Amino acid sequence: MVGGDSAARRRFVIVRNPEEAERDRQKRESILAELRQRLEALKQKQGEAHTKAACELRAHETFGRYLRQTWARDWSSTRPRFAEKPPSTGSS
């Protein structure tokens, strides 16, 4: 893959490492399992404690990217679209 149009453009080699891809998949599954536990605990809270906990979860550096809030104000964990199939690297 070549990036840029200038004379000093750089070349990048993109390689898929199956072992790292498996490790990443396991890490995502671990994060999602923890997130589901936290969502279950959130369902049991009410009032201001619920609102504060929900905001903290959504703002969390790791868990926030896996959450979405529906119009009905329900929280659900989302599976990232690359969880089922690794992103394409452009090589076979």
Secondary structure, DSSP 4 states (H G I P E B T S, - for coil): -EE-SSTT-EE------HHHHHHHHHHHHHHHHHHHHHHHHHHT--HHHHHHHHHHHHH-TTTGGGEEE-TTS-EEE---TTTTSPPP-S--
